[in-house]
Amino acid sequence: MRVTDRSRVGMMVLAQSRASSRLDQASRVAVNGQRVTKPSDDPAAYGSMIRKNYAVALLDQHSQIATRAQGELEIAQTSLTECVDLLSRARQAAIAGANTTADAHARGLLGDEVKLIRDSLMTLANTRYANKYLFGGTRTDTAPFDPATGAFVGNDQTVRVPVLEGVATPANISGATTFTAAGGRDIFADLDALVQALYSDDQAAIRAAIDPLEAGHRQIVRAQVEAGFGAERFRTAVDVIASTRTAIAEQLQQEIEGDPAAQLTEFTLARTAYERSVAVTKQLLSIASSS
């Protein structure tokens, strides 16, 4: 084999190697739909892919947290709705007890009813969801109200949940301002006073309990509305996060996946070039061996 022939064969072998690499790359892209899977494929696109994948993972984490906070506020709202109904019943019992036609026996029965209302309200004030007490501030591992005394043993701190980078939204309803004098009326003290007045057949004390119960009713309604608005804020945040995630995912797809039609064309061209390179190399080797 002459030196010129060796040179030609060497060049064709190199060309075939390049054609093989091109075909391998085109085949991989055509199979998995991704043109960038490692830094050498496209350093800039690969770096962008890493950053966007991190952003998507962070958004997924925020979405999970916001969804959980939304659920907690919805449970709180439901509990407070029941509290509103209970306070209405307690006020109606007070009005019935203040009626001059009621006797001591009837007022005693009303006292039993209000006591049950008070116990039901206590259960709701100590609502627990996913191993967290909802009305204890940041002290979520302990029941915020003492069932026997009605004393508040939680704290009045706000729980803030990050929904986007640098954005944290309040995610709890204050048990202190909802049920205690911190919000205007001590609901449990007012109910206890009404129970005592009914059992004692004290008409004056029963009448005196009506307005505080009305004020307590408005107090819990405010908390109920706040819980509803809070849940809606997180619902909106989840939607915004989902939209942002979709936009980033679409950008990522365009950067690392490219155009399917162009990928198929590249695969076809790469295969044709490889097959032509193999054929030419075989021809040159045949010519060289016969020389």
C-alpha positions in Angstrom: 0.0 0.0 0.0 1.4 3.4 -1.1 1.8 6.2 1.4 -0.9 8.2 -0.5 -3.3 5.3 -0.1 -2.5 5.0 3.6 -3.2 8.7 4.0 -6.5 8.4 2.3 -7.5 5.4 4.3 -6.5 7.2 7.5 -8.6 10.2 6.6 -11.6 8.0 5.8 -11.2 6.1 9.1 -11.2 9.5 10.9 -14.2 10.6 8.9 -16.0 7.3 9.6 -15.3 7.8 13.3 -16.8 11.3 13.2 -19.8 10.0 11.3 -20.2 7.2 13.9 -20.2 9.8 16.7 -22.7 11.9 14.9 -25.0 9.0 14.4 -24.6 7.9 18.0 -25.6 11.4 19.2 -28.5 11.7 16.7 -29.7 8.2 17.7 -29.6 9.0 21.4 -31.5 12.3 20.9 -34.1 10.5 18.7 -34.7 7.8 21.3 -35.0 9.9 24.5 -35.9 13.2 22.9 -33.2 15.1 24.7 -30.3 16.8 22.9 -28.6 17.7 26.2 -27.9 15.1 28.8 -24.3 16.0 29.8 -22.1 19.2 29.8 -20.3 18.4 26.6 -23.6 18.3 24.6 -24.1 22.0 25.1 -22.4 23.6 28.1 -24.7 26.7 28.2 -27.9 24.7 27.8 -26.7 22.1 30.3 -26.1 24.9 32.9 -29.5 26.3 32.2 -31.0 22.9 32.6 -29.4 22.4 36.1 -30.7 25.9 37.2 -34.2 25.3 35.9 -34.4 21.8 37.4 -33.5 23.3 40.7 -36.1 26.0 40.3 -38.8 23.4 39.4 -37.8 21.3 42.5 -38.1 24.4 44.7 -41.5 25.3 43.2 -42.7 21.7 43.9 -41.6 22.1 47.5 -43.4 25.4 47.9 -46.5 24.0 46.2 -46.6 21.1 48.7 -46.1 23.5 51.7 -48.8 25.9 50.4 -51.2 23.1 49.7 -50.8 21.8 53.2 -51.3 25.3 54.7 -54.4 25.7 52.5 -55.8 22.4 53.9 -55.1 23.5 57.5 -56.9 26.8 57.0 -59.8 25.1 55.4 -60.1 22.8 58.4 -59.8 25.8 60.7 -62.6 27.5 58.7 -64.8 24.5 59.0 -64.2 24.3 62.7 -64.9 28.0 63.2 -68.1 27.6 61.2 -69.3 25.0 63.7 -68.2 27.4 66.5 -70.4 30.1 65.1 -73.4 27.8 65.1 -72.7 26.7 68.7 -72.5 30.4 69.9 -75.8 31.1 68.2 -77.3 28.1 70.0 -75.9 29.3 73.3 -77.3 32.8 72.8 -80.7 31.4 72.0 -80.5 29.3 75.2 -79.7 32.5 77.1 -82.7 34.3 75.6 -84.9 31.4 76.4 -83.6 31.3 80.0 -84.1 35.0 80.4 -87.8 34.6 79.5 -89.9 35.1 82.6 -92.1 32.2 81.7 -89.2 29.7 82.2 -88.9 28.0 85.6 -85.9 26.7 87.5 -86.3 23.2 86.0 -86.3 24.6 82.4 -83.3 26.8 83.1 -81.5 23.8 84.5 -82.1 21.9 81.3 -80.9 24.9 79.3 -77.8 24.9 81.6 -77.1 21.3 80.6 -77.4 22.2 76.9 -75.0 25.2 77.2 -72.6 23.0 79.1 -72.6 20.5 76.1 -72.2 23.5 73.8 -69.2 24.7 75.8 -67.6 21.2 75.7 -68.2 21.0 71.9 -66.6 24.4 71.5 -63.6 23.3 73.5 -63.1 20.3 71.2 -63.2 22.6 68.2 -60.8 25.1 69.8 -58.4 22.2 70.2 -58.8 21.0 66.6 -55.9 18.9 65.4 -55.0 18.3 61.8 -52.1 16.2 60.5 -50.6 16.0 64.1 -50.8 19.8 64.5 -53.1 21.9 66.7 -54.4 24.7 64.5 -55.2 27.4 67.1 -52.1 27.3 69.3 -49.9 29.7 67.3 -46.4 28.2 66.7 -47.0 25.8 69.6 -48.6 23.1 67.4 -47.7 20.0 69.5 -49.8 20.8 72.5 -53.6 21.4 72.9 -53.9 25.2 73.1 -56.9 25.2 75.6 -57.2 23.5 79.0 -60.5 21.6 78.8 -61.2 22.0 82.5 -60.5 25.7 82.9 -60.7 27.0 79.4 -57.3 28.7 79.9 -55.2 29.4 76.7 -51.8 27.6 76.9 -50.7 28.2 73.4 -49.0 31.3 72.0 -50.2 34.1 69.8 -47.4 33.9 67.3 -48.0 33.9 63.5 -47.0 30.9 61.5 -45.6 32.1 58.1 -45.2 29.7 55.2 -42.9 30.5 52.2 -44.9 30.3 49.0 -42.3 31.8 46.7 -38.7 32.9 47.1 -38.8 35.7 49.6 -42.6 35.6 50.1 -44.0 34.1 53.3 -47.7 34.2 54.0 -49.5 33.9 57.4 -50.9 30.3 57.7 -52.7 30.1 61.0 -55.6 31.6 62.9 -54.9 33.0 66.4 -56.6 31.0 69.1 -56.0 33.8 71.5 -57.9 36.5 69.5 -60.5 34.0 68.4 -61.5 32.5 71.8 -60.0 34.7 74.6 -60.2 38.3 75.9 -57.3 39.1 73.6 -59.9 39.3 70.8 -62.5 41.1 73.0 -64.4 38.3 74.8 -63.3 35.2 76.8 -65.7 32.8 75.1 -65.3 30.0 77.6 -65.6 32.3 80.6 -68.8 33.7 79.1 -70.2 30.2 78.5 -69.2 29.1 82.0 -70.9 32.2 83.5 -74.1 31.4 81.5 -74.1 27.8 82.7 -73.7 29.0 86.3 -76.5 31.5 85.9 -78.9 29.0 84.4 -78.2 26.4 87.1 -78.6 29.1 89.8 -81.9 30.3 88.2 -80.4 33.8 88.2 -82.5 35.7 85.6 -80.5 38.9 85.9 -77.2 37.1 85.3 -78.7 35.2 82.4 -79.9 38.5 80.7 -76.4 39.9 81.3 -74.9 37.0 79.4 -76.7 37.7 76.1 -74.7 40.6 74.8 -71.3 39.1 75.6 -72.4 36.0 73.7 -73.3 38.2 70.7 -70.0 39.9 70.9 -68.2 36.5 71.1 -70.3 35.3 68.1 -69.0 38.3 66.0 -65.4 37.6 67.3 -65.5 34.0 66.0 -67.1 35.1 62.7 -64.2 37.5 62.1 -61.8 34.5 62.6 -63.9 32.4 60.3 -63.7 35.0 57.6 -60.0 35.4 58.1 -59.5 31.6 57.7 -61.5 31.7 54.5 -59.4 34.5 53.1 -56.2 32.8 54.2 -57.2 29.5 52.5 -58.0 31.4 49.3 -54.6 33.2 49.3 -52.9 29.8 49.5 -55.2 28.4 46.8 -54.1 31.3 44.6 -50.5 30.8 45.5 -50.7 27.2 44.4 -52.2 28.2 41.1 -49.4 30.8 40.5 -46.7 28.2 41.4 -48.3 25.7 39.0 -48.3 28.3 36.2 -44.7 29.3 36.9 -43.6 25.7 37.0 -45.3 25.0 33.7 -43.6 28.0 32.1 -40.1 26.9 33.3 -40.8 23.3 32.3 -41.7 24.5 28.8 -38.6 26.6 28.5 -36.5 23.6 29.7 -38.1 21.4 27.2 -37.3 23.8 24.4 -33.7 24.1 25.5 -32.8 20.4 26.0 -35.3 18.6 23.7 -35.3 20.8 20.6 -37.6 20.3 17.6 -38.6 16.6 17.1 -38.8 17.1 13.3 -35.3 18.5 13.2 -34.1 15.7 15.4 -35.5 13.1 13.0 -34.0 14.9 10.0 -30.6 15.0 11.8 -30.9 11.3 12.6 -31.6 10.5 8.9 -28.8 12.6 7.7 -26.4 11.2 10.2 -27.3 7.6 9.3 -26.9 8.4 5.6 -23.5 10.0 6.2 -22.3 7.1 8.3 -23.4 4.5 5.7 -21.7 6.5 2.9 -18.6 6.8 5.0 -18.5 3.0 5.6 -19.0 2.3 1.9 -16.2 4.7 0.8 -13.9 3.2 3.4 -14.5 -0.3 2.3 -13.9 0.8 -1.3 -10.6 2.4 -0.5 -9.5 -0.6 1.5 -10.4 -2.9 -1.4 -8.5 -0.7 -3.8 -5.5 -0.4 -1.5 -5.3 -4.2 -0.9 -5.3 -4.9 -4.6 -2.5 -2.5 -5.4 
